[in-house]
Amino acid sequence: MSQAKLDAVPPVDIDPDGKFKYILIEVHTNDGKSKYIVRGYGWAGFHADVYERVAPGIEALGLDCECQGGGRILHNSAEKSILVYGYSLGYGKADHSITVKVLKEQFPDYPKITFSDEGY
């Protein structure tokens, strides 16, 4: 049952285009299963705004979650490219390699999904 709850949480929800803040969240079940999810939106003034909007929905499923850090995403759907970079002042830098792995699974037709440890 806990795996079904975990599977109910989409791995990625990001804006279709633009530059925006993102966070990497680890979602946990009570029996120790977990997965990473990526959330990023242009409306967010702060990385915490994203977490505060996302966490209640996850917790309503009976799951726990914690932010593993953040950064920025530059998403160009026309060119099928995503660049992950930067960090969150409040949460620290996410492990961008994990973020890229999750994004590549969600966007298998994108030839260019990369990260850089440069920039804010």
Steps between C-alpha positions, in 0.01 A plus 500: 500500500780743581653449155166596342500824700855572390411426139209746526747789536616616154879510472510839325283810496675800346399792284507420127736789419713769657744549784371421847584377848478127567536266795593134530278319748546155647165332566491220762255226595464374858672174404819661369433527127582832337536684173616838378268748335570833329275805528563840340283797414542853370248638749722412796681796649689271737586130499299467821188613310525185288543273801215662692267441205611141426555345845136504622384295200769240559426484872128462426589167334652380828857554379784704646721731299802717543670751275847386396602838360422718205627700209372633172382344178518648153242307295466544124232262374541613136867396504429208735767610743519544875788652695510448878727735695543721805386453856240598757596746771254336740544130417851489353601348166313192388697211357450606140609158371197344674276774359631437148442124538136557602449750215651263241253231604212747460623652171660209309464685168710797618853468359647758738437484875810618684613672817761749607623583848555860390262792541217595729 
